[in-house]
Amino acid sequence: MSKKDREGMSKRQEFREKQRRSEQRVRWIWIGVIVIVAVLVAFFVIYGQLKPVASIQARRHVLARMCSAIPRVIRMRRSS
């Protein structure tokens, strides 16, 4: 607030205006901090979900091998 704007304002009004601006600044800082933290959390969650194509195919191969082993386990249990 410029000196011209403060002309005619009492000390109490000046103090209230200064407090209001300070509170507004703090509010914007908190909003900024919350947004940054939310973006970081979202980044790490999404980044943790990304996997290269090779690892997905390798897991299918392992899963197929496990599925082919299931009938053998069932046969072994029946014969016992």
ZAMARGU-4260 file (C-alpha; in steps of 0.2 Angstrom, whole numbers, plus 5000, padded with zeros to 4 digits):
<rodrens>
0) 5000/5000/5000 | 5007/5017/4995 | 5009/5032/5006 | 4996/5041/4996 | 4983/5026/4999
5) 4987/5027/5018 | 4983/5046/5019 | 4968/5048/5029 | 4969/5031/5037 | 4971/5029/5056
10) 4985/5020/5064 | 4972/5006/5069 | 4966/5005/5050 | 4984/5004/5044 | 4988/4990/5057
15) 4973/4980/5052 | 4977/4982/5034 | 4995/4976/5037 | 4988/4961/5047 | 4976/4957/5033
20) 4990/4957/5020 | 5001/4946/5032 | 4987/4933/5034 | 4984/4933/5016 | 5002/4930/5012
25) 5003/4916/5025 | 4987/4908/5017 | 4995/4908/5000 | 5011/4900/5006 | 5001/4886/5015
30) 4991/4883/4999 | 5008/4882/4989 | 5016/4870/5001 | 5000/4859/5001 | 5000/4859/4982
35) 5018/4855/4981 | 5017/4840/4993 | 5001/4834/4984 | 5011/4834/4967 | 5026/4825/4975
40) 5015/4812/4982 | 5006/4809/4966 | 5022/4808/4956 | 5029/4795/4968 | 5013/4785/4967
45) 5012/4785/4948 | 5031/4783/4946 | 5030/4767/4957 | 5017/4760/4946 | 5027/4762/4930
50) 5036/4747/4924 | 5046/4743/4908 | 5037/4732/4895 | 5051/4719/4898 | 5046/4716/4916
55) 5028/4714/4912 | 5032/4701/4899 | 5044/4692/4911 | 5030/4691/4924 | 5018/4683/4911
60) 5031/4670/4908 | 5033/4667/4926 | 5014/4666/4928 | 5013/4654/4914 | 5026/4643/4921
65) 5017/4643/4938 | 5000/4639/4930 | 5008/4624/4921 | 5015/4618/4937 | 4998/4618/4946
70) 4991/4602/4938 | 5007/4593/4943 | 5005/4598/4961 | 4987/4592/4961 | 4992/4575/4953
75) 5005/4573/4966 | 4993/4576/4980 | 4980/4564/4973 | 4993/4550/4971 | 4999/4552/4989
</rodrens>
